[in-house]
Amino acid sequence: MSIKLGSIVMVLMVFFIAKISFETAIAEKNPESINERSPASIDQSYRDHMMTKH
């Protein structure tokens, strides 16, 4: 009685998809946990560079 590797992979994939679905459902119920994107340092460096160039 052997377990095939494909069946193990399928079970792991089902658990992974269920985990992602659960996390997505929880995140939609709590919109406060979603933060606005802060400006990246590369964006700030570009702005600083453009301001000093003019």
PDB file as gemmi writes it, atoms N, CA and C in Angstrom:
CRYST1    1.000    1.000    1.000  90.00  90.00  90.00 P 1                      
ATOM      1  N   MET A   1       0.844  -1.183   0.000  1.00  0.00           N  
ATOM      2  CA  MET A   1       0.000   0.000   0.000  1.00  0.00           C  
ATOM      3  C   MET A   1       0.889   1.246   0.000  1.00  0.00           C  
ATOM      4  N   SER A   2       1.062   1.793  -1.169  1.00  0.00           N  
ATOM      5  CA  SER A   2       1.943   2.956  -1.288  1.00  0.00           C  
ATOM      6  C   SER A   2       1.140   4.211  -1.643  1.00  0.00           C  
ATOM      7  N   ILE A   3       1.656   5.336  -1.216  1.00  0.00           N  
ATOM      8  CA  ILE A   3       1.031   6.618  -1.530  1.00  0.00           C  
ATOM      9  C   ILE A   3       1.847   7.247  -2.650  1.00  0.00           C  
ATOM     10  N   LYS A   4       1.177   7.640  -3.725  1.00  0.00           N  
ATOM     11  CA  LYS A   4       1.876   8.231  -4.848  1.00  0.00           C  
ATOM     12  C   LYS A   4       2.240   9.681  -4.544  1.00  0.00           C  
ATOM     13  N   LEU A   5       3.340  10.124  -5.121  1.00  0.00           N  
ATOM     14  CA  LEU A   5       3.813  11.489  -4.909  1.00  0.00           C  
ATOM     15  C   LEU A   5       2.793  12.497  -5.428  1.00  0.00           C  
ATOM     16  N   GLY A   6       2.128  12.180  -6.521  1.00  0.00           N  
ATOM     17  CA  GLY A   6       1.127  13.080  -7.086  1.00  0.00           C  
ATOM     18  C   GLY A   6      -0.023  13.349  -6.139  1.00  0.00           C  
ATOM     19  N   SER A   7      -0.429  12.337  -5.398  1.00  0.00           N  
ATOM     20  CA  SER A   7      -1.540  12.529  -4.464  1.00  0.00           C  
ATOM     21  C   SER A   7      -1.111  13.418  -3.294  1.00  0.00           C  
ATOM     22  N   ILE A   8       0.131  13.286  -2.853  1.00  0.00           N  
ATOM     23  CA  ILE A   8       0.637  14.154  -1.790  1.00  0.00           C  
ATOM     24  C   ILE A   8       0.696  15.598  -2.276  1.00  0.00           C  
ATOM     25  N   VAL A   9       1.166  15.798  -3.493  1.00  0.00           N  
ATOM     26  CA  VAL A   9       1.246  17.145  -4.066  1.00  0.00           C  
ATOM     27  C   VAL A   9      -0.150  17.752  -4.192  1.00  0.00           C  
ATOM     28  N   MET A  10      -1.117  16.961  -4.627  1.00  0.00           N  
ATOM     29  CA  MET A  10      -2.483  17.463  -4.760  1.00  0.00           C  
ATOM     30  C   MET A  10      -3.064  17.880  -3.417  1.00  0.00           C  
ATOM     31  N   VAL A  11      -2.822  17.084  -2.377  1.00  0.00           N  
ATOM     32  CA  VAL A  11      -3.334  17.430  -1.047  1.00  0.00           C  
ATOM     33  C   VAL A  11      -2.684  18.718  -0.552  1.00  0.00           C  
ATOM     34  N   LEU A  12      -1.382  18.865  -0.746  1.00  0.00           N  
ATOM     35  CA  LEU A  12      -0.700  20.085  -0.332  1.00  0.00           C  
ATOM     36  C   LEU A  12      -1.223  21.301  -1.090  1.00  0.00           C  
ATOM     37  N   MET A  13      -1.497  21.139  -2.373  1.00  0.00           N  
ATOM     38  CA  MET A  13      -2.034  22.247  -3.163  1.00  0.00           C  
ATOM     39  C   MET A  13      -3.416  22.653  -2.665  1.00  0.00           C  
ATOM     40  N   VAL A  14      -4.242  21.684  -2.328  1.00  0.00           N  
ATOM     41  CA  VAL A  14      -5.582  21.988  -1.817  1.00  0.00           C  
ATOM     42  C   VAL A  14      -5.478  22.748  -0.501  1.00  0.00           C  
ATOM     43  N   PHE A  15      -4.591  22.318   0.397  1.00  0.00           N  
ATOM     44  CA  PHE A  15      -4.408  23.037   1.659  1.00  0.00           C  
ATOM     45  C   PHE A  15      -3.886  24.452   1.425  1.00  0.00           C  
ATOM     46  N   PHE A  16      -2.979  24.611   0.488  1.00  0.00           N  
ATOM     47  CA  PHE A  16      -2.411  25.929   0.191  1.00  0.00           C  
ATOM     48  C   PHE A  16      -3.481  26.865  -0.362  1.00  0.00           C  
ATOM     49  N   ILE A  17      -4.304  26.372  -1.285  1.00  0.00           N  
ATOM     50  CA  ILE A  17      -5.382  27.197  -1.855  1.00  0.00           C  
ATOM     51  C   ILE A  17      -6.413  27.542  -0.793  1.00  0.00           C  
ATOM     52  N   ALA A  18      -6.718  26.593   0.080  1.00  0.00           N  
ATOM     53  CA  ALA A  18      -7.667  26.863   1.160  1.00  0.00           C  
ATOM     54  C   ALA A  18      -7.111  27.912   2.117  1.00  0.00           C  
ATOM     55  N   LYS A  19      -5.832  27.860   2.410  1.00  0.00           N  
ATOM     56  CA  LYS A  19      -5.196  28.847   3.292  1.00  0.00           C  
ATOM     57  C   LYS A  19      -5.267  30.233   2.675  1.00  0.00           C  
ATOM     58  N   ILE A  20      -4.958  30.353   1.388  1.00  0.00           N  
ATOM     59  CA  ILE A  20      -5.020  31.646   0.714  1.00  0.00           C  
ATOM     60  C   ILE A  20      -6.450  32.169   0.696  1.00  0.00           C  
ATOM     61  N   SER A  21      -7.401  31.305   0.414  1.00  0.00           N  
ATOM     62  CA  SER A  21      -8.803  31.722   0.389  1.00  0.00           C  
ATOM     63  C   SER A  21      -9.249  32.207   1.763  1.00  0.00           C  
ATOM     64  N   PHE A  22      -8.842  31.512   2.803  1.00  0.00           N  
ATOM     65  CA  PHE A  22      -9.208  31.900   4.166  1.00  0.00           C  
ATOM     66  C   PHE A  22      -8.597  33.257   4.520  1.00  0.00           C  
ATOM     67  N   GLU A  23      -7.323  33.463   4.185  1.00  0.00           N  
ATOM     68  CA  GLU A  23      -6.674  34.736   4.490  1.00  0.00           C  
ATOM     69  C   GLU A  23      -7.310  35.878   3.707  1.00  0.00           C  
ATOM     70  N   THR A  24      -7.704  35.627   2.480  1.00  0.00           N  
ATOM     71  CA  THR A  24      -8.353  36.660   1.675  1.00  0.00           C  
ATOM     72  C   THR A  24      -9.703  37.020   2.264  1.00  0.00           C  
ATOM     73  N   ALA A  25     -10.454  36.038   2.701  1.00  0.00           N  
ATOM     74  CA  ALA A  25     -11.767  36.299   3.300  1.00  0.00           C  
ATOM     75  C   ALA A  25     -11.629  37.099   4.587  1.00  0.00           C  
ATOM     76  N   ILE A  26     -10.621  36.793   5.385  1.00  0.00           N  
ATOM     77  CA  ILE A  26     -10.401  37.529   6.633  1.00  0.00           C  
ATOM     78  C   ILE A  26      -9.970  38.960   6.326  1.00  0.00           C  
ATOM     79  N   ALA A  27      -9.120  39.160   5.333  1.00  0.00           N  
ATOM     80  CA  ALA A  27      -8.610  40.495   5.003  1.00  0.00           C  
ATOM     81  C   ALA A  27      -9.731  41.392   4.496  1.00  0.00           C  
ATOM     82  N   GLU A  28     -10.702  40.854   3.770  1.00  0.00           N  
ATOM     83  CA  GLU A  28     -11.795  41.665   3.257  1.00  0.00           C  
ATOM     84  C   GLU A  28     -12.704  42.155   4.379  1.00  0.00           C  
ATOM     85  N   LYS A  29     -12.793  41.384   5.459  1.00  0.00           N  
ATOM     86  CA  LYS A  29     -13.653  41.783   6.568  1.00  0.00           C  
ATOM     87  C   LYS A  29     -13.007  42.872   7.419  1.00  0.00           C  
ATOM     88  N   ASN A  30     -11.697  43.016   7.363  1.00  0.00           N  
ATOM     89  CA  ASN A  30     -10.978  44.020   8.149  1.00  0.00           C  
ATOM     90  C   ASN A  30     -10.260  44.996   7.218  1.00  0.00           C  
ATOM     91  N   PRO A  31     -10.968  45.984   6.663  1.00  0.00           N  
ATOM     92  CA  PRO A  31     -10.300  46.912   5.741  1.00  0.00           C  
ATOM     93  C   PRO A  31      -9.306  47.827   6.439  1.00  0.00           C  
ATOM     94  N   GLU A  32      -9.365  47.924   7.775  1.00  0.00           N  
ATOM     95  CA  GLU A  32      -8.440  48.782   8.500  1.00  0.00           C  
ATOM     96  C   GLU A  32      -7.012  48.262   8.443  1.00  0.00           C  
ATOM     97  N   SER A  33      -6.842  46.968   8.210  1.00  0.00           N  
ATOM     98  CA  SER A  33      -5.499  46.404   8.178  1.00  0.00           C  
ATOM     99  C   SER A  33      -4.754  46.739   6.894  1.00  0.00           C  
ATOM    100  N   ILE A  34      -5.466  47.254   5.892  1.00  0.00           N  
ATOM    101  CA  ILE A  34      -4.817  47.611   4.626  1.00  0.00           C  
ATOM    102  C   ILE A  34      -4.305  49.040   4.746  1.00  0.00           C  
ATOM    103  N   ASN A  35      -3.015  49.218   4.628  1.00  0.00           N  
ATOM    104  CA  ASN A  35      -2.406  50.542   4.759  1.00  0.00           C  
ATOM    105  C   ASN A  35      -2.166  51.144   3.388  1.00  0.00           C  
ATOM    106  N   GLU A  36      -2.169  52.473   3.351  1.00  0.00           N  
ATOM    107  CA  GLU A  36      -1.822  53.168   2.118  1.00  0.00           C  
ATOM    108  C   GLU A  36      -0.344  52.917   1.828  1.00  0.00           C  
ATOM    109  N   ARG A  37      -0.020  52.883   0.562  1.00  0.00           N  
ATOM    110  CA  ARG A  37       1.375  52.661   0.181  1.00  0.00           C  
ATOM    111  C   ARG A  37       2.176  53.914   0.480  1.00  0.00           C  
ATOM    112  N   SER A  38       3.201  53.767   1.255  1.00  0.00           N  
ATOM    113  CA  SER A  38       4.069  54.904   1.529  1.00  0.00           C  
ATOM    114  C   SER A  38       5.021  55.071   0.353  1.00  0.00           C  
ATOM    115  N   PRO A  39       5.448  56.282   0.085  1.00  0.00           N  
ATOM    116  CA  PRO A  39       6.347  56.475  -1.064  1.00  0.00           C  
ATOM    117  C   PRO A  39       7.655  55.731  -0.863  1.00  0.00           C  
ATOM    118  N   ALA A  40       8.073  55.071  -1.886  1.00  0.00           N  
ATOM    119  CA  ALA A  40       9.313  54.307  -1.806  1.00  0.00           C  
ATOM    120  C   ALA A  40      10.497  55.262  -1.809  1.00  0.00           C  
ATOM    121  N   SER A  41      11.609  54.808  -1.293  1.00  0.00           N  
ATOM    122  CA  SER A  41      12.789  55.668  -1.214  1.00  0.00           C  
ATOM    123  C   SER A  41      13.283  56.047  -2.608  1.00  0.00           C  
ATOM    124  N   ILE A  42      13.097  55.167  -3.590  1.00  0.00           N  
ATOM    125  CA  ILE A  42      13.527  55.491  -4.950  1.00  0.00           C  
ATOM    126  C   ILE A  42      12.683  56.631  -5.518  1.00  0.00           C  
ATOM    127  N   ASP A  43      11.384  56.660  -5.167  1.00  0.00           N  
ATOM    128  CA  ASP A  43      10.530  57.756  -5.616  1.00  0.00           C  
ATOM    129  C   ASP A  43      10.977  59.071  -4.998  1.00  0.00           C  
ATOM    130  N   GLN A  44      11.287  59.051  -3.710  1.00  0.00           N  
ATOM    131  CA  GLN A  44      11.737  60.267  -3.034  1.00  0.00           C  
ATOM    132  C   GLN A  44      13.072  60.732  -3.607  1.00  0.00           C  
ATOM    133  N   SER A  45      13.969  59.798  -3.889  1.00  0.00           N  
ATOM    134  CA  SER A  45      15.260  60.156  -4.474  1.00  0.00           C  
ATOM    135  C   SER A  45      15.069  60.782  -5.845  1.00  0.00           C  
ATOM    136  N   TYR A  46      14.150  60.263  -6.628  1.00  0.00           N  
ATOM    137  CA  TYR A  46      13.884  60.813  -7.961  1.00  0.00           C  
ATOM    138  C   TYR A  46      13.337  62.224  -7.848  1.00  0.00           C  
ATOM    139  N   ARG A  47      12.389  62.418  -6.899  1.00  0.00           N  
ATOM    140  CA  ARG A  47      11.819  63.760  -6.707  1.00  0.00           C  
ATOM    141  C   ARG A  47      12.896  64.741  -6.272  1.00  0.00           C  
ATOM    142  N   ASP A  48      13.743  64.317  -5.356  1.00  0.00           N  
ATOM    143  CA  ASP A  48      14.827  65.192  -4.890  1.00  0.00           C  
ATOM    144  C   ASP A  48      15.767  65.542  -6.049  1.00  0.00           C  
ATOM    145  N   HIS A  49      16.082  64.570  -6.859  1.00  0.00           N  
ATOM    146  CA  HIS A  49      16.965  64.786  -8.003  1.00  0.00           C  
ATOM    147  C   HIS A  49      16.348  65.770  -9.004  1.00  0.00           C  
ATOM    148  N   MET A  50      15.053  65.592  -9.285  1.00  0.00           N  
ATOM    149  CA  MET A  50      14.376  66.483 -10.234  1.00  0.00           C  
ATOM    150  C   MET A  50      14.263  67.914  -9.679  1.00  0.00           C  
ATOM    151  N   MET A  51      14.071  68.041  -8.375  1.00  0.00           N  
ATOM    152  CA  MET A  51      13.955  69.377  -7.789  1.00  0.00           C  
ATOM    153  C   MET A  51      15.298  70.114  -7.822  1.00  0.00           C  
ATOM    154  N   THR A  52      16.390  69.424  -7.621  1.00  0.00           N  
ATOM    155  CA  THR A  52      17.696  70.077  -7.634  1.00  0.00           C  
ATOM    156  C   THR A  52      18.168  70.361  -9.050  1.00  0.00           C  
ATOM    157  N   LYS A  53      17.634  69.643 -10.025  1.00  0.00           N  
ATOM    158  CA  LYS A  53      18.056  69.808 -11.414  1.00  0.00           C  
ATOM    159  C   LYS A  53      17.536  71.117 -12.004  1.00  0.00           C  
ATOM    160  N   HIS A  54      16.343  71.545 -11.565  1.00  0.00           N  
ATOM    161  CA  HIS A  54      15.745  72.747 -12.161  1.00  0.00           C  
ATOM    162  C   HIS A  54      16.282  73.972 -11.553  1.00  0.00           C  
TER     163      HIS A  54                                                      
END                                                                             
